[in-house]
Structures are given as C-alpha cells and as structure tokens.
Amino acid sequence: MDLMLPDTDGIELTKFLINERFKVPIVFISAYTERCEEIYDLGIEYFLNKPVLPELFLSIVSKYIELEEKCK
C-alpha cells in the first residue's frame, strides 16, 4: 500500500479495508514518512521507506506466505 494513490490515499483505503473486515496483509511502502505514526496506529506492522531493498521486502512478504501455507 502506498500513501499516494490516484483517487484516495493509502490510509483511507486501509481504514476501509479494516472496517469492512477484509483479511489481507498490508505492508506500506512510501517515500512520505511524515504520516508513518498514523499507519502504525491502524495496526499495520510494516512501513518501508522508498527506495525499498528487495531483500527486505521479500523477507516480509515471505512471512505472510509461510503463514498462509501453514493454514492450509
């Protein structure tokens, strides 16, 4: 999820997803760090600053994939 989206911002979209009880993992990736506290207040675990190191991103995503595999 990014903060800057064409029709909304990532925080508003995340609030919608949480309120509608969508069960999706969300990782924020943005160059705008001034609103990171708002993101953490929503319960989001990860906020990555751009440019993102591919190894870091893959390590975070792989945690979610491993959890998904364990639930099957």
VOBA-1610 file (N, C-alpha, C; in pm, whole numbers, padded with zeros to 5 digits, always signed):
BEGIN
Met+00086-00117+00000Met+00000+00000+00000Met+00091+00123+00000Asp+00053+00220-00077Asp+00127+00347-00079Asp+00036+00455-00021Leu+00096+00562+00027Leu+00016+00675+00077Leu-00050+00750-00037Met+00020+00764-00146Met-00029+00842-00259Met-00090+00749-00364Leu-00224+00750-00372Leu-00297+00670-00470Leu-00378+00765-00558Pro-00416+00722-00677Pro-00485+00812-00770Pro-00614+00875-00716Asp-00700+00797-00653Asp-00829+00851-00610Asp-00845+00868-00460Thr-00751+00819-00383Thr-00757+00827-00238Thr-00616+00815-00185Asp-00600+00818-00053Asp-00468+00789+00000Asp-00471+00652+00066Gly-00355+00597+00086Gly-00345+00462+00137Gly-00404+00445+00277Ile-00398+00549+00358Ile-00453+00540+00493Ile-00605+00526+00486Glu-00670+00605+00402Glu-00816+00594+00388Glu-00857+00458+00333Leu-00783+00408+00235Leu-00814+00277+00180Leu-00792+00167+00285Thr-00688+00180+00365Thr-00663+00082+00471Thr-00774+00086+00575Lys-00819+00204+00613Lys-00932+00215+00708Lys-01055+00145+00652Phe-01081+00164+00523Phe-01194+00097+00459Phe-01179-00055+00468Leu-01062-00105+00433Leu-01039-00249+00437Leu-01057-00305+00578Ile-01009-00233+00677Ile-01023-00277+00816Ile-01169-00273+00858Asn-01238-00164+00827Asn-01379-00150+00865Asn-01467-00255+00798Glu-01433-00294+00676Glu-01510-00395+00603Glu-01463-00536+00637Arg-01368-00545+00729Arg-01316-00674+00778Arg-01252-00761+00671Phe-01186-00696+00575Phe-01108-00771+00478Phe-00986-00827+00551Lys-00955-00951+00526Lys-00841-01018+00591Lys-00725-01024+00492Val-00660-00910+00474Val-00545-00906+00384Val-00426-00843+00457Pro-00310-00900+00439Pro-00192-00836+00499Pro-00159-00708+00424Ile-00122-00606+00498Ile-00089-00478+00436Ile+00050-00436+00479Val+00133-00405+00381Val+00266-00350+00403Val+00267-00215+00333Phe+00296-00109+00406Phe+00305+00023+00345Phe+00445+00045+00289Ile+00448+00100+00169Ile+00573+00138+00104Ile+00553+00278+00051Ser+00632+00372+00101Ser+00613+00510+00058Ser+00739+00592+00082Ala+00752+00697+00005Ala+00861+00792+00026Ala+00821+00897+00130Tyr+00693+00904+00163Tyr+00642+01003+00257Tyr+00638+00942+00398Thr+00733+00981+00481Thr+00744+00920+00614Thr+00674+01001+00722Glu+00625+01119+00690Glu+00567+01206+00793Glu+00437+01152+00852Arg+00373+01057+00786Arg+00246+01003+00836Arg+00260+00859+00887Cys+00383+00815+00911Cys+00402+00674+00949Cys+00336+00642+01083Glu+00325+00737+01175Glu+00258+00709+01303Glu+00110+00677+01282Glu+00047+00745+01188Glu-00093+00715+01155Glu-00107+00571+01106Ile-00010+00528+01031Ile-00012+00393+00977Ile+00002+00291+01089Tyr+00097+00313+01178Tyr+00117+00221+01290Tyr-00005+00221+01383Asp-00070+00335+01397Asp-00191+00342+01481Asp-00305+00256+01425Leu-00303+00227+01297Leu-00404+00140+01235Leu-00375-00008+01262Gly-00260-00037+01318Gly-00223-00176+01345Gly-00138-00238+01235Ile-00091-00155+01144Ile-00005-00205+01036Ile+00135-00227+01093Glu+00191-00343+01065Glu+00322-00378+01121Glu+00440-00318+01048Tyr+00427-00302+00916Tyr+00544-00266+00837Tyr+00522-00139+00757Phe+00617-00048+00769Phe+00623+00072+00686Phe+00764+00078+00630Leu+00775+00064+00500Leu+00905+00065+00434Leu+00922+00195+00358Asn+01040+00256+00375Asn+01071+00379+00302Asn+01124+00344+00163Lys+01080+00423+00065Lys+01134+00408-00070Lys+01269+00479-00076Pro+01362+00430-00148Pro+01360+00305-00223Pro+01373+00186-00128Val+01302+00081-00158Val+01298-00037-00074Val+01402-00138-00121Leu+01474-00193-00026Leu+01566-00301-00060Leu+01485-00427-00093Pro+01508-00486-00208Pro+01431-00604-00246Pro+01438-00716-00143Glu+01554-00736-00081Glu+01569-00842+00018Glu+01477-00820+00137Leu+01466-00695+00181Leu+01380-00662+00294Leu+01234-00688+00259Phe+01192-00640+00144Phe+01054-00661+00100Phe+01022-00810+00090Leu+01110-00885+00028Leu+01086-01029+00011Leu+01082-01102+00145Ser+01163-01058+00242Ser+01161-01124+00373Ser+01028-01100+00444Ile+00970-00982+00428Ile+00841-00952+00489Ile+00729-01029+00419Val+00728-01026+00288Val+00624-01096+00212Val+00632-01247+00238Ser+00751-01300+00249Ser+00765-01445+00271Ser+00705-01487+00405Lys+00705-01399+00504Lys+00640-01431+00633Lys+00491-01455+00613Tyr+00427-01372+00532Tyr+00284-01388+00506Tyr+00257-01514+00424Ile+00343-01545+00331Ile+00327-01666+00250Ile+00341-01789+00339Glu+00439-01789+00429Glu+00458-01901+00520Glu+00335-01920+00609Leu+00279-01810+00658Leu+00158-01819+00741Leu+00043-01878+00663Glu+00027-01836+00539Glu-00079-01887+00453Glu-00063-02037+00431Glu+00059-02080+00407Glu+00085-02221+00381Glu+00054-02305+00506Lys+00083-02254+00625Lys+00057-02326+00749Lys-00092-02341+00775Cys-00172-02248+00724Cys-00316-02250+00749Cys-00391-02345+00655Lys-00326-02395+00555Lys-00394-02484+00458Lys-00407-02623+00512
//
